[in-house]
Amino acid sequence: MSALSTQDPALFAMIRAEEAYQKSTIRLIASENYASKAVLEASGSVFANKYSEGYAGARYYQGQVNCDAVELLAIERAKKLFGAEHVNVQPYSGSPANLAVYFAFCQPGDTILGLNLSHGGHLTHGSKASLTGKWLKGVHYSLDEKTGLINYDEVRSLALEHKPKLLIAGHSAYPRQLDFARFRAIADECGALLFVDMAHISGLVAGGAHPSPIPYADVVTTTTHKTLRGPRGAMILCKEVHAKAIDKAVFPGLQGGPHNATTAALAVALKEALEPSFRTYAANVVANAKTLAAALTKRGFNLISGGTDNHLMLIDLNNKGVSGKIAATALEKAGIVLNYNTVPGETRKASDPSGIRLGTPAVTSRGFGAPEMEKIATWIDRALKAAEDEAELGKINAEVAALCAKFPVPGLD
Ligand SMILES: *Cc1c(COP(=O)(O)O)cnc(C)c1O
């Protein structure tokens, strides 16, 4: 980055500081990852200079010969990776991708049925705080508070009662696999389209570590920067019959020109995800999550649903005498970065809830395995017992940094 270091030393210093931070801390944010150097290079390429409203072969701008090739390559790889009939790679991020789906299929005031936000759903699944809950009628199913599992009987009864236009399966904080066949059957019974938002799990789906929604869903959205390990962006995958509606909803319905450098980086990430090593990666993400879950359970932590079978876990800290925010703040001082989260049956406010969410995608990209998961569980336990003991948190931070120094970071080292 020689140009940047001379042109803008202040900003350059911030990038260097962030690199150092990402190297020396343990990143357990379930939605974060480390993109490869190749993905980062494509993200910063000259495709950022281009405008390409429209689709390959039907653009509103001249000079698209290379942009068309890039977009078609990304689409072809995404179709191959997920076995999808049609793919749109233009959405700017997960939230706009979901808006495009609603724009394609719903009228204002229509009903959508998704997972309750405080039970692991996403804002864009009809939450009142989101435009999706203001322009549409969001109805929500919950987790069974005893088992921590999706209550499919409730999904079915709400679906039959409210007759939603879209039945949504997908989450930001649910530690178990989704039963897409069950969702499909309910959608068919109530006459809804099945919309799967696989933002969190698409890397696991790509790597064969989670069942694929593609055979079941009418339309699937995903971010590209979470378990899929690509650039920040999103895709919509759908059945051919919905292709026109989806493409029109993305452009001209919702967006202007696609971010071509992101599309280029996505093509690279999809190539990486098609390689056999990505299957190993996805399996390791889940194996690490299971190891970490068991190690935390052994130390008395209360994991929602009793564990995990994907990349994340959700912990209710009520039995530990610390709130989610106090825990997350203490852990940050100890060099372990995660987020506070609401839990099913939440009694506190969303800005300082009872839980924390942890995920293994980023640490697995770094090569962490079972021994490191055991260490992380020990550090989390120590840090939460010493949430107000700056000296102890500082000590843990040094131990964390020493371990991190032994594991090179993809994209940085
Ligand atoms: C992350 C996420 C999104 C939104 O993605 P952004 O890129 O942050 O807009 C949408 N749906 C689910 C389920 C997510 O986890």
PDBQT file of the ligand as one rigid body, heavy atoms in Angstrom, charges set to zero:
ROOT
HETATM    1  C1  LIG A 501     -26.353 -10.571   8.329  1.00  0.00    +0.000 C 
HETATM    2  C2  LIG A 501     -27.742 -10.886   7.958  1.00  0.00    +0.000 A 
HETATM    3  C3  LIG A 501     -28.458 -10.096   7.050  1.00  0.00    +0.000 A 
HETATM    4  C4  LIG A 501     -28.022  -8.713   6.612  1.00  0.00    +0.000 C 
HETATM    5  O1  LIG A 501     -26.864  -8.581   6.017  1.00  0.00    +0.000 OA
HETATM    6  P1  LIG A 501     -26.172  -7.143   5.888  1.00  0.00    +0.000 P 
HETATM    7  O2  LIG A 501     -25.143  -7.432   4.870  1.00  0.00    +0.000 OA
HETATM    8  O3  LIG A 501     -25.647  -6.817   7.238  1.00  0.00    +0.000 OA
HETATM    9  O4  LIG A 501     -27.195  -6.181   5.418  1.00  0.00    +0.000 OA
HETATM   10  C5  LIG A 501     -29.701 -10.529   6.645  1.00  0.00    +0.000 A 
HETATM   11  N1  LIG A 501     -30.228 -11.661   7.116  1.00  0.00    +0.000 NA
HETATM   12  C6  LIG A 501     -29.592 -12.423   8.024  1.00  0.00    +0.000 A 
HETATM   13  C7  LIG A 501     -30.237 -13.668   8.509  1.00  0.00    +0.000 C 
HETATM   14  C8  LIG A 501     -28.334 -12.054   8.488  1.00  0.00    +0.000 A 
HETATM   15  O5  LIG A 501     -27.725 -12.791   9.410  1.00  0.00    +0.000 OA
ENDROOT
TORSDOF 0
